[in-house]
Amino acid sequence: MHIVKQYESAVTLFAQGSGIWVYPSKAAALKELGFSWIARNVGPAFRVFSHVSSLWNPELDLYAHQPVYRTYEYVMRDDAGKPVTAADFQHLIIRRSKNSIWRFRARQLERWNGQGSVPNIGRHRGGHSYRAVQTTNERRHAFVLEDGDPGPRGSRNFKNLPNRYDDYCIAAREDRNWKRFRKTQWKQK
């Protein structure tokens, strides 16, 4: 069965000066301009009534009411000439869930090529940790014993790999180790 897509009208953006931009659909305009820019700069008309301002006039002993208008730099219209505002783009915005930061971090890890530091292995709320990784035997046996002979390979099972429990969290923020700030262990008096 053939499904016919619903017709999507083109959107034209008019500037107050003489600029005119045509987008094939609302989705293309949203992708190009962004919702925050559309909400800030595009209105139903160049000059839109906002509210009435009341000012006290002491000479006449009465309030003077003046209309207040908001001016927009751009106006957007569809093929039929109907104005298009930011409210018409609400259904096209993809709402991000609360877990989107985890999806972003997973994508960063997928793009990591193995060089440099591993992204997103630290704590996201600060703090510091002491790492005591139990891989001493694998490092000791990893070097070549004689020229041309391959060295022994450490067993690669799960217990030899570093995990998150090898990092002991340190709760004290002000009480840091002296080795972090000194280049020598002792000073001459």
Contacts in CASP RR format, 6 or more apart in sequence:
PFRMAT RR
TARGET T0000
AUTHOR 0000-0000-0000
METHOD contacts of the structure
MODEL  1
MHIVKQYESAVTLFAQGSGIWVYPSKAAALKELGFSWIARNVGPAFRVFS
HVSSLWNPELDLYAHQPVYRTYEYVMRDDAGKPVTAADFQHLIIRRSKNS
IWRFRARQLERWNGQGSVPNIGRHRGGHSYRAVQTTNERRHAFVLEDGDP
GPRGSRNFKNLPNRYDDYCIAAREDRNWKRFRKTQWKQK
8 24 0 8 1.000
8 25 0 8 1.000
8 26 0 8 1.000
8 27 0 8 1.000
9 25 0 8 1.000
9 78 0 8 1.000
9 79 0 8 1.000
9 80 0 8 1.000
10 22 0 8 1.000
10 23 0 8 1.000
10 24 0 8 1.000
10 25 0 8 1.000
10 78 0 8 1.000
10 79 0 8 1.000
11 22 0 8 1.000
11 23 0 8 1.000
11 25 0 8 1.000
11 26 0 8 1.000
11 28 0 8 1.000
11 29 0 8 1.000
11 76 0 8 1.000
11 77 0 8 1.000
11 78 0 8 1.000
11 84 0 8 1.000
12 20 0 8 1.000
12 21 0 8 1.000
12 22 0 8 1.000
12 23 0 8 1.000
12 76 0 8 1.000
12 77 0 8 1.000
12 78 0 8 1.000
13 20 0 8 1.000
13 21 0 8 1.000
13 22 0 8 1.000
13 23 0 8 1.000
13 29 0 8 1.000
13 33 0 8 1.000
13 42 0 8 1.000
13 74 0 8 1.000
13 75 0 8 1.000
13 76 0 8 1.000
14 20 0 8 1.000
14 74 0 8 1.000
14 75 0 8 1.000
14 76 0 8 1.000
14 77 0 8 1.000
15 73 0 8 1.000
15 74 0 8 1.000
16 46 0 8 1.000
16 73 0 8 1.000
16 74 0 8 1.000
23 29 0 8 1.000
23 32 0 8 1.000
26 84 0 8 1.000
26 88 0 8 1.000
26 89 0 8 1.000
26 92 0 8 1.000
27 92 0 8 1.000
29 38 0 8 1.000
29 76 0 8 1.000
29 89 0 8 1.000
30 38 0 8 1.000
30 89 0 8 1.000
30 92 0 8 1.000
30 93 0 8 1.000
35 86 0 8 1.000
35 89 0 8 1.000
35 93 0 8 1.000
38 76 0 8 1.000
38 86 0 8 1.000
38 89 0 8 1.000
39 86 0 8 1.000
41 72 0 8 1.000
41 73 0 8 1.000
41 74 0 8 1.000
42 72 0 8 1.000
42 74 0 8 1.000
42 75 0 8 1.000
42 76 0 8 1.000
42 84 0 8 1.000
42 85 0 8 1.000
42 86 0 8 1.000
43 72 0 8 1.000
43 74 0 8 1.000
43 75 0 8 1.000
43 76 0 8 1.000
43 83 0 8 1.000
43 85 0 8 1.000
43 86 0 8 1.000
44 75 0 8 1.000
44 83 0 8 1.000
44 85 0 8 1.000
45 72 0 8 1.000
45 75 0 8 1.000
45 83 0 8 1.000
46 71 0 8 1.000
46 72 0 8 1.000
46 73 0 8 1.000
46 75 0 8 1.000
47 69 0 8 1.000
47 70 0 8 1.000
47 71 0 8 1.000
47 72 0 8 1.000
48 69 0 8 1.000
48 70 0 8 1.000
48 71 0 8 1.000
48 72 0 8 1.000
49 67 0 8 1.000
49 68 0 8 1.000
49 69 0 8 1.000
49 70 0 8 1.000
50 68 0 8 1.000
50 69 0 8 1.000
50 70 0 8 1.000
51 67 0 8 1.000
51 68 0 8 1.000
52 65 0 8 1.000
52 66 0 8 1.000
52 67 0 8 1.000
52 68 0 8 1.000
53 65 0 8 1.000
53 66 0 8 1.000
53 67 0 8 1.000
53 68 0 8 1.000
54 63 0 8 1.000
54 64 0 8 1.000
54 65 0 8 1.000
55 63 0 8 1.000
55 64 0 8 1.000
55 66 0 8 1.000
56 62 0 8 1.000
56 63 0 8 1.000
56 64 0 8 1.000
57 63 0 8 1.000
57 64 0 8 1.000
75 83 0 8 1.000
76 83 0 8 1.000
76 84 0 8 1.000
76 85 0 8 1.000
77 83 0 8 1.000
77 84 0 8 1.000
78 84 0 8 1.000
105 119 0 8 1.000
105 120 0 8 1.000
108 119 0 8 1.000
108 120 0 8 1.000
109 118 0 8 1.000
109 119 0 8 1.000
109 120 0 8 1.000
112 118 0 8 1.000
112 119 0 8 1.000
122 129 0 8 1.000
123 129 0 8 1.000
123 169 0 8 1.000
127 169 0 8 1.000
127 170 0 8 1.000
127 173 0 8 1.000
128 170 0 8 1.000
128 176 0 8 1.000
129 167 0 8 1.000
129 168 0 8 1.000
129 169 0 8 1.000
129 170 0 8 1.000
130 167 0 8 1.000
130 168 0 8 1.000
130 170 0 8 1.000
131 162 0 8 1.000
131 166 0 8 1.000
131 167 0 8 1.000
131 168 0 8 1.000
132 166 0 8 1.000
132 168 0 8 1.000
133 162 0 8 1.000
133 166 0 8 1.000
134 159 0 8 1.000
134 160 0 8 1.000
134 162 0 8 1.000
134 166 0 8 1.000
135 160 0 8 1.000
135 161 0 8 1.000
135 162 0 8 1.000
137 154 0 8 1.000
137 160 0 8 1.000
138 154 0 8 1.000
138 155 0 8 1.000
138 160 0 8 1.000
141 151 0 8 1.000
141 152 0 8 1.000
141 153 0 8 1.000
141 154 0 8 1.000
142 151 0 8 1.000
142 152 0 8 1.000
142 153 0 8 1.000
142 154 0 8 1.000
143 151 0 8 1.000
144 150 0 8 1.000
144 151 0 8 1.000
145 151 0 8 1.000
154 160 0 8 1.000
179 185 0 8 1.000
END
